Structure formats: C-alpha cells, structure tokens
Amino acid sequence: MKKILFLAIGLLVAGSVSAQRYYHSPRNNRSDNGDFYQPTVGFEVGVNISNSISSYNSNYSTGTLAGLNAGVTFNLPLIYPLSFAPEVLYSQKGYTAATQDGSFTQRTDFIDIPLLAKFKVGPAFNFYIGPQLSYLLSTTNTYNDGFTISSEQYYENNDGHKSFLDGVIGVSFDINRSVDVHGRYTIDLQQTDNYGNTYVPDYRNQVWQFGLGFKF
C-alpha cells in the first residue's frame, strides 16, 4: 500500500510539472487549452478484474473474477491542469477460490462514487487520484463441489455494513475530444471484515478497471 501511495505522489508531482511546462511553453497559450475549461458530462463502460487480499496475511490470495463497470461521469475544470471528476458507477467485484470441497465464487454488486482529482499532463494524457465511496447492493456466494452448484445471496456484508471507503489511482488517454480509454487501480481502504486481525484475514477488494469513456 505504501508503494502505491509513493508511486501516486511521484506521478502526481511529475505530471504537474510536465503540465505546467506544456502550458507555459512559448508554443502554447490560453487559447490552445480552451477546451480544458469546458465542463462535460458523459458515460463510461468497461471491465473489472477483481480479487480479494489481506493486509495481515501475505499468504492469503484468491483468484480473479471479471465483471462489468458502467455509469455517468462529470468533468468540472478548476484551474489548469486540475479538474474535479466525480462519477457514479455500477461495479461488479468479487473473487474465486479453490477449497477442499470444490470451488467457491463470490460476486458483489456495488454503486461506486469516485471523487477524483484529474490532472492533465499532456495534450491527450490525464492522471487521476482520489477517494471512492462504495455502497454494497448485494453479494452472491456460489459453491460448486463438482456435482451440484448452490448459491446464496446477501444484501450486506457479514458485519452488517454496506458502505466502504476506497482509494483510486489511474490514467486516461484522449483518443479525441469525445472518447477516451482509461485504466485504474482501486483498493478498499477499510477492511470488509471487522473481525480481521493478525490471525484472521481482513478482506479487502482490489480491482483493476479498464474501459472507454464518452463525453458530450
């Protein structure tokens, strides 16, 4: 986690310096960045590659699970190169695991609300970082012992919690004024199991997100 934060800070500083140099270059002036100050609304769709990790147990690992993410996006310019970029997304997360009795799959459905700082670090390149509020809609646990498949659905985690705080870091590339391609890494900043300790894993979702954004 510390390595991720250090990387984020390094990219943020480097990106801000690069953007300021580009903005103040003699070849560029305010009119060249006129589109930057135009607020936009859009939508995005993509894929999640997620699993579950533990901060206490480095030997704990799970298999990845693919899911969907989709929702609406906003871009509110503040001062070059900084914008406020909130989103509201439907996001599928989860993981797979092999047990002595067969395979286990947990799929969780969330409403995610990233509250991101967006830095324009080049003519078409952007860097994102910020917190994310996640609201759990449902959890489906599926067991497969090789003979039968059974599923159980829940609408809160095992501690009765439905809201979580995440951290987000990512980048995007503007294909043109209306379309971008992006990638992000998201991790729970709160454990999803309040009973986690040095002996019991404190489960946290981590998600790699990839997708396309469309701006109006």
N, C-alpha and C positions, 0 to 999 in steps of 0.2 A: 504494500500500500504506500509506504514512504517513497519507494522508487517511482511509483506512478505520479505522486504529488510533485516530486522533484522534476520529473520529466515535463509535467504540465507547466510548472513555473518557468523552466528553461525555454520551452516552446513559446510561452506567452511573452517573455522578455524579448526573445529573438524575433518573434513575429511583429511585436510592436515597433521595434527598431527598424525592421525591414519596411514596415508600412509607412513609418514616418519619413524614411529616406525616399521612398517612392513618391509620397505625397509632396514633399518639398523639392523634388528634383526640378531643375530648370525646364525639363521637357514636359512637366506636368503642372497643371494649375487647377483651381477650384472647379472650373467648368468640366475638366476631364473626369471628375468624380461626381458630377451632378446626379447621376443615377443612384449614388450611395445614399443620398438624403431623401429618397422616395420610399415611404413606408409601403410594405407589401403584406398581402395575405396569400396563403397558398395551402397546399396539402402535400403529404408525402406518403409513400408506401415502400415497404422493404421487408427484409427478413431478419429475424433474431436467431443467433446461435448462442444458446444459454446453457449454463450448468450451475451447480451449487458447490461452494467452497467453505472452508472453515478457517478462522483466524487462529484458532488454538491448536489445531491438529494438521500438520503439514502432510501427513499421510492420507488424509481424507480427500477423496476425489470422486467425481461422478462423471458419467458420460454426458455428452452434449445432446441437446434437443432443439430442433428447428421450429420456429414459429413465425407469426406474422406481426408486423407493426404498421399502423396506418393512422393518420389523423390530420389535424389542421395545424398550420404554422403561421407565425407572425414575425415580422422584422420591423423593429422600431429604431431608426437611427438616432444616436445620441450626439456624438461628436467624433469625427473621423479619427481613427478607424473603428470606433466602438459602436455596437448596436446591442439593443436588448431583444432577445429572440425567444419568447415563450412559445410553448407548443402544448397541445392536448392530444394524446395518442392512446389508442388501444394497442396493448402489447402482450403477446403470449410469451411466457417464460417457462422454465422447468428444467428437468434433468432426467437421465436414465441411470439405472444401477443394476448390477448383477448380484443376486443373492443366492444363498444355498437352496432356496425353494423355487428359483426361477428369476424372471426379470421383473423389474419394477420401473414404472414411469410416472413421474409427477408433472402435470401441466397446470400452470397457473395463469389466470387471465387478470390483467391489470389495466387500470387507467393511469397513465403516466403523464405528469405535468412538468416537463423540463423548464427551468427558468435560467436561460443560458446567456452568458456574455459572448457576443460574437465579434471577433476581430478580423478585419480584412487585412490580409498580409501580402497581398499581391493583386494584380488585375483580376484574377479569377480564383484565388485561393483564400479560404477562410478557416479560422481556428475557433473552436467552441470550448467553453468550460463553465461549469456551474452546478447547482444542486438540482435535484429532481424529487418531486413529491409523487409517491406511488400509492394507489388505492386498490386493494385486492378485491376483485369481483368474485372469483371462485377458484377452487383447487380441485383437480380431478386426479386421484391416485388409481393407477391401473396395475393389476398383478397378473402375470402370465406364468403358470407353472409347467407349460408345455402341453397341458391337456385342456385346461379351462382358463378363460380370461374373465376377471372380475374387476369392477370399477366402483369407486366410492367418491362422492362429490361433497365438498365442504364450501362454506361461504365466509370463513375466517380461518386464521391460522390456529395452531394448537394452543396458543395463549390468548385467543380471543381478539387479536389485533388485526386491523385491516389497513392501517396507514403506515408507510415507511418512508425514510429519507434516503436518497441515493446520491451518488456523485457521478458526473458525466464529463467526459473529455472526448473531443472528436475534431474532425476536419471535413471540409467540403470543397468541391471543385465546381465552379460555374461553367457548365457546357455552353450556355448562352444566357441572355437576360431572364429567361423564364424557366430554365431547367438546371438542376444541379445534381451531382452524385455525391453521396456522403458516407462516412464510416465513423462509428463511435464505440466507445467502451463505457459501460455502465456497471456500477457495483453498489450493492447495499451498504450504506454507512451504519445501519442498525442491523443487528442480528435478527433473523426471522424466528429464532427460538430463544426466549428469555431465560431458559434453563441452561444455556450454553456455559461451559466452564472449561477448565483445563482437561477435564475427563470426558465431557460431553461436547461434541462439536457445536459451535454457534453458527448455524447455517446462514449463508448469505448468497443471494443470487448474483451472478456476474453474467453480463450479456454483451456480445459483440453484435452491433447493428449495422446493416448495410442497406442502402436504398436510394431512391430517386425523389427529388423534391420538385414541385411545380409551383411557380409564383404567378400571381395575377397582376 
